[in-house]
Amino acid sequence: MTAPDKRRAEGRIVAVRGGIVDAFFPEGGPELDDLLYAGDVALQVMSFVQGGAARCIALHPVQGLGLGTTVRATGGPIKVPVGEAVLGRMLDVFGDPIDGLPAPEAADHRSIHRAPPPLSDRILRAEVLETGIKAIDLLAPIERGGKTGLFGGAGVGKTVLLSELIHNTVEHHHGVSLFCGIGERSREAEELWREMGEAGVRDRMVMLFGQMKESPGVRFLVGKSALTMAEWFRDDRKQDVLLLIDNIFRYVQAGSEVSGLMGRMPSRVGYQPTLATELASLQERIASTKAGAITSIQAVYVPADDFTDPAAAHIFSHLSASVVLSRKRAAEGLYPAVDPLASSSVMLTPNVVGQRHYDIARAVRRTLAEYDDLRDIIAMLGIEELSAHDRAVVARARRLERFLTQPFATVSMATGPQGQMVPLEATLAGCETILAQDKFDRPESDYYMIGALPVTEVAA
Ligand SMILES: Nc1ncnc2c1ncn2[C@@H]1O[C@H](COP(=O)(O)OP(=O)(O)OP(=O)(O)O)[C@@H](O)[C@H]1O
């Protein structure tokens, strides 16, 4: 490592292409990941090119920069404020306020580029985080201290589901919560900020945003800024952290834009050749250690509903639970549009959730899978042609499908019914009741958008 004063050198711009700036330092100069300034424009060193110039990604619009502009190396990487001071605040990638209040008065600032904790420090807890959302608690239980993905194409309800999860879990979460918005709409960020204020949980929450309108460099780095703050609460305060990311796909996408700007050759489906390492550099830091747990829930946009997309597939490999949202279900109004057959969790084993829960989840899946197989026959021949056994399967499956829908508090203004949180026990009892019946007195619509089944029915 060069001495700090040498790292704090002054240089000049030798090339500007889009959001990429090359700067040459005749004496000394920055190291990889160092933060530089050309006027007010922040730059981060991404690599060094032939001749020794530092190739940087701009974090602000580069208008006004030209050949010969002076570049000042700050002598280190981007550092964000950490500590209690960031609680209740809405910040950007630098930890600067975007809520109109003065900068957080933090005692400490830390580099956003940090190594993940060593394997020997990590722990597995095998504990479930109950969400009150029937389809998730039953079929893809979320691991406390693990990573959960909410997968879905455009407009199938990822953001709504994530907001509902925040609504249901943040209030009961003992530690702090961190929301990181990457590359999504700013309007949604403002709504969430207001909702958190109304729910009275803002003082235990930090929100960081690098939204759609910002440069790829910002969207690429904001996740690391958020993690740096989360790590402080985990390591220095020994607290549990709930980390919510909307949308982790936008991180990969920003990496791909950066890679393209840097002139790297694209790899599969046009993604950056460094996709796997970039994603791992972020995901590996989201770890639970002896000091505290980081439970993360990440929305994952699936381009063109193609689940074999390399970004989706790589993200999938880091997760302990995957909640897959299906367009077909959303089109039928079966919200949350959780696909019961494609969603999964490593928690769903008899050892963790117990034999009863495991058996009910399997029976629900089996019934819905059988119904899927019968759909073509029903479409061609009509339901009357089915055997009595198959007709009972269809009746059960259609009621299960509806029972797994649920009114959400976060959209109740638009949809009408009040949001409902359903205890796991009520979800299990409801499914058990439906699974045990061959004939139903009540119509399918009675099971749609409800919370728990009425007690009289469960008892019967
Ligand atoms: N649980 C729900 N109950 C009722 N309506 C819902 C629900 N979830 C989603 N919707 C409807 O679907 C719309 C899209 O949802 P949302 O914005 O969460 O999708 P998304 O997957 O995040 O989309 P994008 O990829 O465009 O960000 C909502 O505006 C709402 O009308």
PDBQT file of the ligand as one rigid body, heavy atoms in Angstrom, charges set to zero:
ROOT
HETATM    1  N1  LIG A 501     -51.166  -8.590  -2.703  1.00  0.00    +0.000 N 
HETATM    2  C1  LIG A 501     -51.758  -7.841  -3.635  1.00  0.00    +0.000 A 
HETATM    3  N2  LIG A 501     -53.064  -7.539  -3.528  1.00  0.00    +0.000 NA
HETATM    4  C2  LIG A 501     -53.656  -6.797  -4.466  1.00  0.00    +0.000 A 
HETATM    5  N3  LIG A 501     -53.035  -6.300  -5.545  1.00  0.00    +0.000 NA
HETATM    6  C3  LIG A 501     -51.746  -6.552  -5.714  1.00  0.00    +0.000 A 
HETATM    7  C4  LIG A 501     -51.035  -7.352  -4.763  1.00  0.00    +0.000 A 
HETATM    8  N4  LIG A 501     -49.761  -7.461  -5.184  1.00  0.00    +0.000 NA
HETATM    9  C5  LIG A 501     -49.675  -6.770  -6.328  1.00  0.00    +0.000 A 
HETATM   10  N5  LIG A 501     -50.847  -6.221  -6.663  1.00  0.00    +0.000 N 
HETATM   11  C6  LIG A 501     -51.136  -5.420  -7.867  1.00  0.00    +0.000 C 
HETATM   12  O1  LIG A 501     -50.072  -5.563  -8.792  1.00  0.00    +0.000 OA
HETATM   13  C7  LIG A 501     -49.455  -4.287  -9.062  1.00  0.00    +0.000 C 
HETATM   14  C8  LIG A 501     -47.952  -4.452  -9.263  1.00  0.00    +0.000 C 
HETATM   15  O2  LIG A 501     -47.320  -4.817  -8.053  1.00  0.00    +0.000 OA
HETATM   16  P1  LIG A 501     -45.807  -4.430  -7.737  1.00  0.00    +0.000 P 
HETATM   17  O3  LIG A 501     -45.552  -2.999  -8.023  1.00  0.00    +0.000 OA
HETATM   18  O4  LIG A 501     -45.497  -4.952  -6.398  1.00  0.00    +0.000 OA
HETATM   19  O5  LIG A 501     -45.071  -5.304  -8.818  1.00  0.00    +0.000 OA
HETATM   20  P2  LIG A 501     -43.533  -5.518  -9.041  1.00  0.00    +0.000 P 
HETATM   21  O6  LIG A 501     -43.379  -6.970  -9.294  1.00  0.00    +0.000 OA
HETATM   22  O7  LIG A 501     -42.754  -4.903  -7.956  1.00  0.00    +0.000 OA
HETATM   23  O8  LIG A 501     -43.370  -4.709 -10.367  1.00  0.00    +0.000 OA
HETATM   24  P3  LIG A 501     -42.062  -4.017 -10.997  1.00  0.00    +0.000 P 
HETATM   25  O9  LIG A 501     -41.198  -5.106 -11.481  1.00  0.00    +0.000 OA
HETATM   26  O10 LIG A 501     -42.687  -3.215 -12.114  1.00  0.00    +0.000 OA
HETATM   27  O11 LIG A 501     -41.471  -3.172  -9.910  1.00  0.00    +0.000 OA
HETATM   28  C9  LIG A 501     -49.832  -3.444  -7.861  1.00  0.00    +0.000 C 
HETATM   29  O12 LIG A 501     -49.856  -2.085  -8.190  1.00  0.00    +0.000 OA
HETATM   30  C10 LIG A 501     -51.211  -3.961  -7.509  1.00  0.00    +0.000 C 
HETATM   31  O13 LIG A 501     -52.199  -3.389  -8.327  1.00  0.00    +0.000 OA
ENDROOT
TORSDOF 0
